[in-house]
C-alpha cells in the first residue's frame, strides 16, 4: 500500500496558531493525523524511529498547507527520547498545545511464547513512553492544552487468543487518560483516548492475509481508513468540554 497525503485543500482554521506533536507520525494513522491537524491550522512535529524518508514526506505535506513542520527522530521506548521529543518540539515550533500519543508497538502471540524482552519493549513504548511524553507535555501546556492517546479496540473486545501483552499495554492507557483528565482539568487541559478498530495501514492492510476475519467482526463489514481516525483526533484537539473519555472508531467491532 502506498501512502499519499493530499495537501491541496484549505484549512478549517480551528487550530490556527496551535502547535501539535504526533508521535509515530511517519505513516498510517500518525501521518494522516499530522496532515489533518495541519489542515485545521496547526504547526506539526512528527517523530519517527526508522522511517525518516516517510516522515519527511509528511513534513512536506504539512508545509504544502502553509504550516510549519519538523520531523524528529525519537524512540518512544527510550525514556529520555520519549520526553525529549516534547521539549524539542516546543523549542523548534515555539510551544506545545496538542500531544497525540500515537507511537506504539504490537507483539501478538501465545502467552507462553512471549519473552521478557517482548514484555519490556511493549510496556516501554506503549505505556512508559506515553506517560513520560504526557507528563512532559503537561508541564509546558497552558489552558486549552490537549492530550490525545491512541489505544485499540482490543481494550473493548479481545476477539481471540494472542493479544494478552498488547491488550494489557493499551488498557493501561485508559486509566492514565482518566487520571490525567482529573489532574489536569483544573488547568484547562483535556485528556482523551481514541480506540481504532481494523484500519487499513501498511501494518494491517485491508487486503492482507488476516483481513477477512477482522472484517467479519465489524458491524459495517469493512476496514476503516486512517482519515476516519484522524478526524476523531482533530475533533478532540478542538473540543473544550470533552475529557477523560474513550472514543471508539472501530466500525462496530465492539458492538
For each residue, the residues with C-beta under 8 A, 3 or more apart:
1: 200 201 202 205
2:
3: 27 28 31 54 57 202
4:
5: 31 32 35 57 58 61
6: 9 35 61
7: 35 38 61 62 64 65
8: 64
9: 6 39
10: 39
11: 16 38 39 40 41 65 66 67
12: 39 40 41
13: 16 40 41
14: 40 41 234 237 238
15: 18 20 37 40 41 42 97 98 234 237 238
16: 11 13 40 41 42
17: 41
18: 15 41 42 43 97 98 237
19: 42 43 44 45 89 90 93 94 95 96 97 98
20: 15 34 37 42 43 44 45 96 97 98 99 100 237
21: 44 45 46 47 85 86 89 96 98 99 100 133 137
22: 25 30 33 34 37 44 45 46 47 100 102
23: 30 46 47 74 76 85 99 100 101 102 103 129 133
24: 30 46 47 48 76 102 103 104
25: 22 30 31 33 34 44 45 46 47 48 55 58 71 100 102
26: 30 31 46 47 48 51 52 54 55 58 71
27: 3 30 31 51 54 201 202
28: 3 31 32 199 201 202 203 226
29: 32 33 102 150 196 199 201 226 229 230
30: 22 23 24 25 26 27 33 34 46 100 102 103
31: 3 5 25 26 27 28 34 35 46 54 57 58 226
32: 5 28 29 35 36 226 227 229 230
33: 22 25 29 30 36 37 100 102 226 229 230 233 234
34: 20 22 25 30 31 37 38 44 46 58 61 62 69
35: 5 6 7 31 32 38 39 58 61 62 65 230
36: 32 33 39 40 227 230 231 233 234
37: 15 20 22 33 34 40 42 44 98 100 230 233 234 237
38: 7 11 34 35 41 42 43 44 61 62 65 67 69
39: 9 10 11 12 35 36 65 234
40: 11 12 13 14 15 16 36 37 234 237 238
41: 11 12 13 14 15 16 17 18 38 67
42: 15 16 18 19 20 37 38 67 97 98 237
43: 18 19 20 38 62 67 68 69 93
44: 19 20 21 22 25 34 37 38 62 67 68 69
45: 19 20 21 22 25 69 70 71 72 85 88 89 92 93
46: 21 22 23 24 25 26 30 31 34 55 58 59 69 70 71 72
47: 21 22 23 24 25 26 55 71 72 73 74 76 85 103
48: 24 25 26 51 52 54 55 71 72 73 74
49: 73 74 75
50:
51: 26 27 48 54 55
52: 26 48 55 56 71 73
53: 56 57
54: 3 26 27 31 48 51 57 58
55: 25 26 46 47 48 51 52 58 59 71
56: 52 53 59 60 71
57: 3 5 31 53 54 60 61
58: 5 25 26 31 34 35 46 54 55 61 62 69 71
59: 46 55 56 62 63 69 70 71
60: 56 57 63 64
61: 5 6 7 34 35 38 57 58 64 65
62: 7 34 35 38 43 44 58 59 65 67 68 69
63: 59 60 66 67 68 69
64: 7 8 60 61
65: 7 11 35 38 39 61 62
66: 11 63
67: 11 38 41 42 43 44 62 63
68: 43 44 62 63 93
69: 34 38 43 44 45 46 58 59 62 63
70: 45 46 59 89 92 93
71: 25 26 45 46 47 48 52 55 56 58 59
72: 45 46 47 48 85 88 89 92
73: 47 48 49 52
74: 23 47 48 49 78 81 82 84 85 88
75: 49 78 81 82 125
76: 23 24 47 81 82 103 104 124 125 129 130 133
77: 82 105 121 124 125 128 129
78: 74 75 81 82 124 129
79: 82 83 124 128 129 132
80: 83 84
81: 74 75 76 78 84 85
82: 74 75 76 77 78 79 85 128 129 132 133
83: 79 80 86 87 132 133 135 136
84: 74 80 81 87 88 136
85: 21 23 45 47 72 74 81 82 88 89 133
86: 21 83 89 90 96 99 133 136 137 140
87: 83 84 90 91 136 140
88: 45 72 74 84 85 91 92
89: 19 21 45 70 72 85 86 92 93 96
90: 19 86 87 93 94 95 96 140
91: 87 88
92: 45 70 72 88 89
93: 19 43 45 68 70 89 90 96
94: 19 90
95: 19 90 140
96: 19 20 21 86 89 90 93 99 137 140 141 145
97: 15 18 19 20 42 141 144 145 146
98: 15 18 19 20 21 37 42 145 146 148 237
99: 20 21 23 86 96 133 134 137 141 145 146 147 148
100: 20 21 22 23 25 30 33 37 148 149 150 233 237
101: 23 129 130 133 134 147 148 149 150 173
102: 22 23 24 25 29 30 33 150
103: 23 24 30 47 76 125 129
104: 24 76 125 126 150 169 170
105: 77 121 122 125 126
106: 122 166 203
107: 114 118 121 122 165 166
108: 162 163 165 166
109: 113 114 162
110: 113 114 161 162
111: 114 161 164
112:
113: 109 110
114: 107 109 110 111 118 119 164 165
115: 118 119
116: 119 120
117: 120 121
118: 107 114 115 121 122 165
119: 114 115 116 122 123 165
120: 116 117 123 124
121: 77 105 107 117 118 124 125
122: 105 106 107 118 119 125 126 165 166 169
123: 119 120 126 127 128 169
124: 76 77 78 79 120 121 127 128 129
125: 75 76 77 103 104 105 121 122 128 129
126: 104 105 122 123 129 130 166 169 170 172 173
127: 123 124 130 131 169 172 173 176
128: 77 79 82 123 124 125 131 132
129: 23 76 77 78 79 82 101 103 124 125 126 132 133
130: 76 101 126 127 133 134 149 173 176
131: 127 128 134 135 176
132: 79 82 83 128 129 135 136
133: 21 23 76 82 83 85 86 99 101 129 130 136 137
134: 99 101 130 131 137 138 147 149 176 180 191
135: 83 131 132 138 139
136: 83 84 86 87 132 133 139 140
137: 21 86 96 99 133 134 140 141 145 147
138: 134 135 141 145 147 180 184 189
139: 135 136
140: 86 87 90 95 96 136 137
141: 96 97 99 137 138 144 145 147 187 189
142: 145 187 188
143: 187 188 189
144: 97 141 188 189 240
145: 96 97 98 99 137 138 141 142 184 187 188 189 190
146: 97 98 99 189 190 191 192 236 237
147: 99 101 134 137 138 141 177 180 184 189 190 191 192
148: 98 99 100 101 191 192 193 194 233 236 237
149: 100 101 130 134 173 176 177 191 192 193 194
150: 29 100 101 102 104 193 194 196 229 233
151: 155 170 171 173 174 193 194 195 196 246
152: 155 166 167 170 195 196
153: 156 157 195 196 197 198 248 250 253 254
154: 157 158 159 163 166 167 170
155: 151 152 167 170 171 173 174 195 246
156: 153 195 248 250 253 254
157: 153 154 253 254
158: 154 163 167
159: 154 217 253
160: 163
161: 110 111
162: 108 109 110
163: 108 154 158 160 166 167
164: 111 114 167 168
165: 107 108 114 118 119 122 168 169
166: 106 107 108 122 126 152 154 163 169 170
167: 152 154 155 158 163 164 170 171
168: 164 165 171 172
169: 104 122 123 126 127 165 166 172 173
170: 104 126 151 152 154 155 166 167 173 174 195
171: 151 155 167 168 174 175
172: 126 127 168 169 175 176
173: 101 126 127 130 149 151 155 169 170 176 177 193
174: 151 155 170 171 177 178 193 246
175: 171 172 178 179
176: 127 130 131 134 149 172 173 179 180
177: 147 149 173 174 180 181 191 192 193 244 246
178: 174 175 181 182 191 244
179: 175 176 182 183
180: 134 138 147 176 177 183 184 189 191 244
181: 177 178 184 185 190 191 192 243 244 245
182: 178 179 185 244
183: 179 180
184: 138 145 147 180 181 187 189 190 191
185: 181 182 188 189 190 243 244
186:
187: 141 142 143 145 184
188: 142 143 144 145 185
189: 138 141 143 144 145 146 147 180 184 185
190: 145 146 147 181 184 185 236 239 240 242 243
191: 134 146 147 148 149 177 178 180 181 184 243 244
192: 146 147 148 149 177 181 236 242 243 244 245 246 247
193: 148 149 150 151 173 174 177 245 246 247
194: 148 149 150 151 229 232 233 236 246 247 248 249
195: 151 152 153 155 156 170 246 247 248 249 250 254
196: 29 150 151 152 153 199 224 229 249 250
197: 153 214 218 224 248 249 250 251 252 253 254
198: 153 204 206 211 214 215 217 218 223 224 250 251 253
199: 28 29 196 204 223 224 225 226 228 229
200: 1 204 205 206 223 224 225 226
201: 1 27 28 29 204 205 226
202: 1 3 27 28 205
203: 28 106
204: 198 199 200 201 208 210 211 214
205: 1 200 201 202 208 211
206: 198 200 211 215 222 223
207: 211
208: 204 205 211
209:
210: 204 213 214
211: 198 204 205 206 207 208 214 215 223
212: 215 216
213: 210 216 217
214: 197 198 204 210 211 217 218 223 253
215: 198 206 211 212 218 221 222 223
216: 212 213 221
217: 159 198 213 214 253
218: 197 198 214 215 221 222 223 250 251 252 253
219: 251 252 253 255
220: 251 252
221: 215 216 218 251
222: 206 215 218 251
223: 198 199 200 206 211 214 215 218 251
224: 196 197 198 199 200 228 229 249 250 251
225: 199 200 228 229
226: 28 29 31 32 33 199 200 201 229 230
227: 32 36 230 231
228: 199 224 225 231 232 249
229: 29 32 33 150 194 196 199 224 225 226 232 233 249
230: 29 32 33 35 36 37 226 227 233 234
231: 36 227 228 234 235
232: 194 228 229 235 236 247 249
233: 33 36 37 100 148 150 194 229 230 236 237
234: 14 15 33 36 37 39 40 230 231 237 238
235: 231 232 238 239
236: 146 148 190 192 194 232 233 239 242 247
237: 14 15 18 20 37 40 42 98 100 146 148 233 234
238: 14 15 40 234 235
239: 190 235 236 242
240: 144 190
241:
242: 190 192 236 239 245
243: 181 185 190 191 192
244: 177 178 180 181 182 185 191 192
245: 181 192 193 242
246: 151 155 174 177 192 193 194 195
247: 192 193 194 195 232 236
248: 153 156 194 195 197 253 254
249: 194 195 196 197 224 228 229 232
250: 153 156 195 196 197 198 218 224 253 254
251: 197 198 218 219 220 221 222 223 224
252: 197 218 219 220 255
253: 153 156 157 159 197 198 214 217 218 219 248 250
254: 153 156 157 195 197 248 250
255: 219 252
